[in-house]
Amino acid sequence: FGPGNRESSSNLEKSYFFVAAEVAVLGMMWVRSLSDRLSSVSTISVSSACYFISSTRFTSTCAPSVVKSERVAKYVARCGFASRREAEKFIEEGRVHVNGLLISRCGDRIEPGSIVTLDGSALIQPLRRARIFLYHKPCSEIVSTVSPRKDLPTVFETIAKSRDNKHLHLPRLIAVGRLDVASEGLLILSSSPSLASLLEHPKNKFSRIYLARVFGEIDHEKLAELAKGVTIDGVSYGRIYVTVRRERRRNSWLEIRLDEGKNREVRKVLQWAGMAVNRLIRTRFGPFRLDNLPVGSLREIPLPKDLSRKIT
């Protein structure tokens, strides 16, 4: 460490000092410019705020995160921090800002180049690659983020606590179509709200297939009526196709295929047909199958290309 090295070190420190001072001055100029522009506006929309930001010299260590125009709530949800409804609640609570301005309306849109923050922290670019998992749900778990009883675990709690899943580095997961507590079988979980909506919406006709063990005499005429669609207690159900797999006096096995997922639909329509369901297993949802996945196990699978092209 000779004199020359100490001199160069001193010069380097001076350089850092002048750079920091210049950044501070530019920041003060930007704030004053923005304040002058906003003082003449009584109300401002998100798009107007984006215009003011983009037209002012601005230096930031956080790169713009928005790459396309969309609703604020949708963007927050796509970042993986919350569901769409939870994102809307964040906005109502005043926790979301765009380019430093408070957002109070869920319907406001953000433009490319904007920076969105939640509780003061910038949200990262939304996950570009949707991840999808298959879970074999047992009949002792509830598909919910919060359980109404201490002795009834949620699927998310079980998955998070399992040591077998640590290597997956799980993102925030969304359940695609619910199974009631007494039902078991295939449950799809995804990191993408867009993928979940795509799979769940009835217009896309992703078939659900169930195996049901039923008690009671099979009425084949009523099962044939289900294929035409029925209305039960004022609720209309679409076409449901039932195939008898094994017929017995007490417990018979039926395979049920339907294209929608209304609340307890299989149980209600089979009760209308004179049978009580004492076991219900979902074996397929769209292109995804339960196959030999062990009970309580989680498996990540590649996203089919035809689905990948349909989501953003």
Protein Blocks (a to p, Z undefined) as FASTA:
>chain_A
ZZklmmmmmmmmmmmmmmmmmmmmmmmmmmmmmmmmmmmpmbdcfklmmmmmmmpccddf
bdcfbfbdcdfklmmmmnopacfklmmmmmmnopaceehiacfbfkbccdehiacdeehi
acddddfbdcdddddddfkbccdfbdfbfklccfklmmmmpmklmmnopaddddehiadf
kbgcjddddfbfklmmmmmpmklopacddddddeddddfklmmmmmnopaeehiacdddd
dddfbdcfklccdddddfbdcehklmmmmmmnopacfbdcdfbghjbcfklacehiacdd
dddfklmmmpZZ
